[in-house]
Amino acid sequence: MKPKKNQFWLLAMLLMTFLFAMSAKAQVTIGSLEAPKPFSVLELISNDKGLRLPQLTTGERNALGITSATQGAEGLVIYNTDDDCLEFWNGNEWISLCADVLHPCDPPPFTPDPSQYAEFIIGVDADGNGVASTAGLTKTLRVMKHNLGANPALSVKDQMAYSGRPYDITVYGGFYQWGRNDIGHTFRCDRRPASDAGYFVAGPLASGATAAGRFVTNSTSPTDWITPQTPTLWGSGGEISGNGNVPNRTANDPCPAGWRVPTQQEWGLLLNATSARANTTGDVFSPTSGNNIYLRRGDTYWVRVVNGYATGSFAANSMCGYALYEQSEWENAQSTTPQYAAGAAPLYATGAPQPLLFLPAAGNRSYISGAVVNVGTFGFYGSSSYNSTTLAYNLHFGSTIVDAGNSSVRAVGFSVRCIEEVAP
């Protein structure tokens, strides 16, 4: 049935009255008959509902095309669904209300603490190759309990329980380009204070240039951050032949004094104590406990973890990774408290088995765009070793593989997990 003419007139009169009130007072209260305060143009009154701001991804926000030349955009507010945080435009850049509070970007000052390592007894001969018996033991490897740039105060269980966002450095740590010692470039956010000269710079850099505090992007082969390439910036050189397995810390090593970036062969030793390089591509993890990858004849389990629970696969933008357990610790939990291995109870609980390490799937920073990618999907942990003249070895893992023989271009931003070696 069509509405009558007088109904149209009534609606029109109501609309004109509302518009007149708006123009006369320029103040509105919604949700109450209470008049707005003298200093308020709009008041929302409710005790059971909230205000939902526009929900934009970073890409959608950037598509607005707002720059420092845009007039009148100051004060624009959105909710960034990539960061899970409110942002506002200050006339020069988007400011996150979570930056340096909920989602700190920059690595905190680091002081080595003897309690912040896990000790692994590994048989290593004079050339750095793994051996099958304690007769060949020449050193003990101590692995830092947290990623470089992360908060060292968190326990391993705290790390598994943490609800991190992709840009949160608290557990994930920073991104380190292979061979660089400038800690300033390892920030995790995609934005820095307006006073900075910029946080990305197109490369490669000429030898001797530093670009301090800036991540170097480069999509041109050989996709390194520096030219000419220098294969020994982090110390050990190649892992293919000769004395490449013997570590040699250099001044470019980003780890604190007494610690260093692992060699590729040492990453392999965490997977298989008798293999010189231990490329484990194709090792598949079971849905609950994880396929045990041996450290010294089977005394370590790698367990796939998502948000603190043993699980079957990673979930993007969750706190995912692998927890390492001593064989007896994990097998005892399987038999006496199976709820932990079955994913029915959190591994960070007080009664849960005690892990040695947790390696989060911290993702990486793209060498092309500088974007943070693969968080909660993959982990890339740098080594001091190079593969050929253009690539660098790293420990790479996802839901289905852990590979200590992976190699990537050197401009990628990797995670770093430092090690210390001591006499047996």
Secondary structure, DSSP 8 states (H G I E B T S, - for coil): ----HHHHHHHHHHHHHHHHHHHHH--EEESSSS---TT-SEEE--SS------EE-HHHHHTT---TT-TT-TT-EEEETTTTEEEEE-SSSEEETTBTTTB--S-------TTSEEEEEE-B-TTS-B-SSGGG--EEEEEESS-TTS-TTS-HHHHHH----TT-HHHH---EETT---GGGG--SS---TTSS-SEEES-EETT---TT-EEE--STT--SEES--TTTTS-EESSSTTTTS----TT--S-TT-B---HHHHHHTT-TT-SS---TT----SSS-----STTT-EEEEEEETTEE-SS--TTS-EEEEEEEHHHHHHHHHH-HHHHTTSS-TTSTTS---SEEEE--BEE-TTT--EE-TTT-EEEEEEEEETTTEEEEEEE-SS-EEEEEEEETTSEEB---EEEE--
